[in-house]
Amino acid sequence: MVFFTYTFVHIKHIDNTYSKYKRESQMKAILTSAVCSSLLLLSGCSNNDNTGADTSITAPQKTALASGIEQANIDKSVRPQDNFYRYINGGWMKKNDIPGDKTAIGSFYDLRDKADDDVKAIIEELASTENLTAGSDEQKVADLFRSYMNEEKRNAAGITPIKFLLKEIENIESKDDLATFFGKHSSTGINNPLALYISVDAKNSSSYAIHIWQNGLNLPDKDYYFNEAERFVNLRSGYLNHIENMYRLAGIKDGKAAAKNIMALETSLAEHHWTRVQSRDSEKRYNKFATNNLNSITDKFNWQAFLAAEGVSAQKDIIINQPDFIEGFGTVLAKTPLSVWKQYLTFNTLSAFSSYLTTDLDKESFDFFSKQLSGRQEQRPQWKRGVSVVNRNLGEVIGKVYVARHFTPEAKSRMSVLVENLRDAYGASIDDLEWMSDDTKKAAHVKLAAFTPKIGYPDKWEDYSALTIAADDIVGNIIRSRKVSSEKELSKLGGPIRKWEWGMTPQTVNAYYNPTVNEIVFPAAILQAPFFNMKADDAVNYGGIGAVIGHEMGHGFDDQGSKYDDKGNLRNWWTEQDLKEFKARTNTLVEQYSGYQVFDDLHVNGELTLGENIGDLSGVTIAYKAYKASLKGKEAPVIDGLTGDQRFFMGYAQIWRSKIVEKSMRNRVATDPHSPGEFRALGSLSNMNEFYEAFDVKKGDAMYIAPEKRVKIW
């Protein structure tokens, strides 16, 4: 998995799920928000958290540990040598169907459901409590949830809560006014072609900088506007109908004409968008311009008006991620009538708030973006959507209570040991690399030593005191929340790097690496079985959470993360020959993954998924090395008839267990930098000699890759 520092720019996740909420607020749902205060009513938590751990010991064990392998999920009709993923997970895949309100099920999703249930219990306790202190965190959580759940009031209000925004759009009289509106309302969540955000300056990691990312589309990717395959043609037709329906349901005239104009405008913008593969390149994205020289990119846009409305007119420079797009945007801006831009903003306003307006508008948005586009047949229960609203806007308030109830000090201590064991193993692996020079090895060691691990929850909780929440004003609550978040981001400019901030809440089932601060982060909610099983033998934990830890460390050394040094600066620390050797190996990995067939007409995009594939391969490789080191030369016990090595690889394969509906899978292959779960398991293990030995994989088996073609990077 979000919040004003664009996650897809810097933060590399273990998992990413396409969601409607990535459109709901271009400045809050594409990014990540780390938010929280104290919840004294339900929790006796302390802010003085002990993050240290004695890496020389593990948690005491009172009973014999289990294998941690879910035997009932195994499909013995599949040979492990042919498809290890299907062997480990095939039984589960046959027994479980995807419910209508989901597009996917599996390990990640099971834990996310559990986290939702846990958060629901916290929220409902508060929502059922009367006379909460006005302005307290407890009151804000309760009233935000109540305001979302009051469907009757939302229906009665219709579009009245956003009429002031629609009136502002109506009053736009010039392209200069348009620039002002873009800047003023990006924090409101209204989609426009320029996504401005605050993030660490990649070439000066001790300071923040303003960035602009290409934006403005409502379909998942530029290819959706041009691909002539039947599926895409039908989606474009559905999108036209959707726009018209949104206009009609809002009581706004000329929806059919507006739909045609909006589609033409977005298509023109899409022509200038970089591909996702192009946008992966950290060096090509770094283009710093003096703010008084932005007219050199395009002089067809009033930059001064835009930056003033954003509240950053005093900034001397700005980083443009895709300057070609900005030039193209200027052309589109000039040739597109103002009336069409107003239609575009009207629709984007309706879309940004559809979830908080009438049932009809909410359903219409769901029918297109979730049902037609992603294959979800029915909406999630309203309470789950309400939980998501609270998590996105008051996430760390909930997180504090969640941690107190569901995350033990023992789990944090054992996790800390695992992280340090993985760090040691990574260091040993660097030393063993035959293709890397000593100079580059030294620099790699420096970076590895500088990794900052964050485990479970923040040491400092976010402050929400500036946010006002009312029980009867869901739209107002969302707007105020977005603006408070925006103001917090703007306040970073000129100040020190806030290394205490988290890009995910503790109740998030995910993990990430952030190269500009060189940190690896593991929220509490992912530290559960099958990823992290306190009752299981170390083998399955090293194969599960150990590989996740290694994956995030691996991002520091993937094809993009390796461009950043120990301090988070975008700086080459490689010799020319080492880079050549590194690229030869990554090119082979691209070729391998591009050969994986998702459907008859669709393959994995090996270029788009390269960074994550490197993370997976290095993660499981280093986790295995760490597991073997943890045995200290002793033989691992045989548990349930399985050797330690077998349990390790089985533990790895079962964390990727999933089933995904076809529409959603096709979207993900087009947009997600992660390979589908099956190929995350098969790809990594097919390159590991140790896997071949553990399961007797030989030439002629489907998973067999000739030794000289197996990829080992780290």
PyMOL commands that set and color helices and strands:
alter all, ss='L'
color gray80, all
select helices_A, chain A and resi 21-24+71-73+84-95+107-127+137-149+151-157+160-170+175-185+222-225+230-249+255-270+276-279+282-285+291-296+303-310+323-335+338-356+359-372+382-406+409-432+438-450+474-490+524-526+538-555+561-563+576-594+610-630+644-655+662-671+677-686+689-695+707-709
alter helices_A, ss='H'
color red, helices_A
select strands_A, chain A and resi 12-13+104-106+194-201+204-214+288-290+317-320+452-456+512-514+519-523+597-599+602-603+658-660
alter strands_A, ss='S'
color yellow, strands_A
deselect
rebuild
show_as cartoon
